[in-house]
Amino acid sequence: MGIDAMKRLSIRDVRRELSQIDELIRREGELLITRRGRPIARILPIKSEQMPQSHAALRATMRRLQTGSEVIVRGERDER
């Protein structure tokens, strides 16, 4: 979402709407907070629907090394 497409609120509006900020974020998505017309902050909703990738799934996406990591580490230690 570009900055122009975000809902803009002045710092004064944020103070006034603070008690309902959760509803405002749910309705508008990202909010751009301004002071004297200049952006100072951006509030983003937390996307809790997406679960972090499991370690097993992450390992499955990584390419296998031709040489074991223990050999690489020993070689780097010996170079010092």
N, C-alpha and C positions, 0 to 999 in steps of 0.2 A: 504494500500500500504506500503510495507516494505521500509526501508531506502535504501536498495540496488537497488530497482526498480525505485527510484526517479531519475529525471534528476539532475545531480550535476553540479553546476556552481561555479567557484571561485569568490571571491569578485571582482576581476578585470574584469571577464566576465560580472558580474552583472552591474558594472558601464558602461561598453561598450554597453550593451543591454538594459539599463534602459528605453530608449525612446520607446522600443517595448516590455516592460515587459508584457503588457496585452495580446499580441498575443502569447508570449512564454508560459504564464500560460494557455491560452486557448488550445494551442497545446500539451503541455507536462503534464498539471495537476499540481501536487505538484513539487516544486523545492527545492533542498537542496543546501544551500549556504555554501561554505567552505572557510576557510582561512588556507593556508599552508597545505591543504589536510585534515583538521579537520573540521567537521560540526560545524557551528556556528548559523545557522538559517534555518527555513523551511518556505516557502511561499505556502499558500494553496488558491485555488480558493474559492470564496463565492458561495455556492449553493443556489441560490435565487429561484429555482423552488419549493422548499418545503416551504409551508406556515406553520407558527406556528399553533399549535393545539388551537382550540377555548376553552374558559373557560367551556362552556357547555360540549364539548367532553371530556375535562380533568376530569370534575366532574363525568361524566358517567363511567369513568374507575376506579374511586376510590370506595372502599367498604364503605358501610354505617356504621356509628357507632351505637352501641346498645344504648348508652347513649348520649344525646345531649351535644354538646361542652360547652354550658353554665353551665351544671351541673359539668362537668369535671373541668372547670376553677374555679368555686366556691369552689369545693373540694380542689383544689391545693392551693387556697388563704387561706382557713381555716386551712390548715396544717402548715402554717408559723407562 
